[in-house]
Amino acid sequence: MIEIYDIDGTLTTSGEAPRQELIDYIKSGVADYGIEVYIISGRPIARLEETEALLEKLGVPYDEIYLQDFSEESSPAVIEAFTAYKLSKLQEEYGDEIAFFVSDDASDRDAAEGMGIHAMTPEQVLEMDHEHRAEHTDPAAPPSDQITGSDTNEPGSAKGKLGDIDLSEATEKALQTKSDDHNKAMAEADRPDWTRVRVDSLRAVYRRGSGAYSVSHRPGTTREQWSMARVNAFLYLARTGAPNNAAYVSDNDLLDPEHPKYSEENEVRAQVDVPAYIQSAADKGLAYYADGLGGDGLVDQTISDARDLAGGSVSDEKARRMIAWIARHRGDWEGVPQNSDESNDNFPGPGAVAAYLWGVNPTQSDGADRVVRWAEGIVAALEDREIIDLKELETRALPMGDFTVTEDEDGQKTFSGYAALFNVPSDGMQFTEIIAPNAFTRTLKRVADGKKMISFLFGHDETRALATTASGRLSLTEDERGLKVEAKLDPADPDAASVISKLTYEARSMGMSFGFSIPRSGDVWNENVRTLNEINLFEVSVLSAGQTPAYPATIGLTAVRKLSAAKLGVDGDRLMNTLEAIKGAQPLTEDDLKVIDQVRERLSPKPVGVDPSVALAMLQTKRLMDQEL
């Protein structure tokens, strides 16, 4: 496929200053997709040697370059005529092989669109994600390749880290070899643990690539080649810490959790409050935009985000993007009178309007730095913050079992026991659950690094904390048995004194419990057996008589969703929402009532058959009553 780019104002911002992110984007297209790059510029042909030197200096790869040869003078009218002519000739020769044309000039873009060539601004190109670029760079797969679903693998089987994916023996062997060779090389080079990969992840990447092939791919490429190329891109990302193509993010959830590019699919975003000066700037930008002063480079997402900024609340992801955007674009207004000086006759130019929309007052010398400091503070504060979906919280409990309470020299008591046991099947549930060894490792590492606090509670009551990891009075470790709890209890604390007393006299009626959630792909289902491989721990609790629920205490909604599809015939998310509404005493919707009816129909007792003689007597009685009437 062919991508066509202008130079001045497109590959450069002002003078010969490179638009580096766009240049990197072009490089990744050449490396990852085999893109052919054509350059069309209004520079006169006499500047060819100078222009080629510039492109080499900027590191721009290209296959063909066309400079204006209509006239020695490059007036706007001449440039527009040349660009339109050259685009028409390329369209005539290459047709659908042209992916798009990129230029900062609206007239040139209009001319391209009129010929059927998709045209974009540099900003719009950089907004595209990996999947959108694939749509533009690779033609749609022919009907014979557009396979939906698989006879072997169920829909969604490649979504998680351990998808139930069946591949050919040759592919399985190739992926295993790639995994082994990669991990061996990383170990020999003494690279960080996060560079390692699991063959299950490679299988999921391969399957995703196979699915993407059904949408679009380069002609002459087989499904196997396309899928294995995606595996190779994933291994490069795992090895180097960054993708070869900056837009490649669709498999980040399959990386090691400690990898710098790891991210959860559909991760929950935090909402952050926006300071008044950013709200004011965004509001002014929206007003200018409404007056038609925004230029042609704005995208819908920018306007939507600006409305959120003006409203006083945005996602943490927006704060991250603000840092990067300001770094790229501050040169568009700093030192540019029409974009930074309100007394300038041409103020506000498009650069000023864009700055306002991103929360920056371009007329203030420290306007950009002020916003960046705020955004960096937000990002730093959220780096160590856990964002929890409360709907996914679960608890598990078990009898007290073996424990000790010893007295320290300072009069404090030290409790030691187990909150969870490894490889012990659960009992009393609709399914069997097993906690795998090392399931708490990631949580405990965050605790050790000071990034997480766990509390030892009385009966899951956060107002009755007996000890915490932050104070050093609670210690949590994994051993061969399970999650071991050691907590110092202060007899002067009424709750601690009560626990000590109950442990002394009523231990057989007590239990241990823990509150947790399961990160996506943290559990594996094998028919009716759920194995918890990774547990996000929030608290551990000691339970007294009356508090101790049947083991386990609460089936979390993660499990409800899994069970409902097979056993209740009701969509798990719909059932979860209905249960939440009932628990919160909220008004039920029509859909909630339908869910309840479905569950009632499935689970209600079946009517008992009526004895024929009884049925006959009932019929005769009814007839007599009818006659009397």
Secondary structure by P-SEA (a helix, b strand, c coil): cbbbbbccccccccccccaaaaaaaaaaaaaccbbbbbbbbcccccaaaaaaaaaaaacccccccccccccccccaaaaaaaaaaaaaaaaacccccccccccccaaaaaaaaaaccccccaaaaaaccaaaaaaaccccccccccccccccccccccccccccccccaaaaaaaaaaaaaaaaaaaaacccccccccaaaaaaaaaaaaaaaaccccccccaaaaaaaaaaaaaaaaaccccccccccccccccccccccccccccbbbbbbbcaaaaaaaaaaaaaaaaccccccccaaaaaaaaaaaaccccaaaaaaaaaaaaacccccccccccccccccccccaaaaaaaaacccccccaaaaaaaaaaaaaaaaaccbbbbccccbbbbbbcccbbbbbbccccbbbbbbbccccccccccccbbbbbccccaaaaaaaaaaccccccccccccccccccccccccbbbbbccccbbbbbbbbcccaaaaaaaaaaaccccccccccccccccccccccccccccccccccbbbbbcccccccccccccaaaaaaaaaccccccaaaaaaaaaaaaacccccaaaaaaaaaaaaacccccccccaaaaaaaaaaaaaaaaac
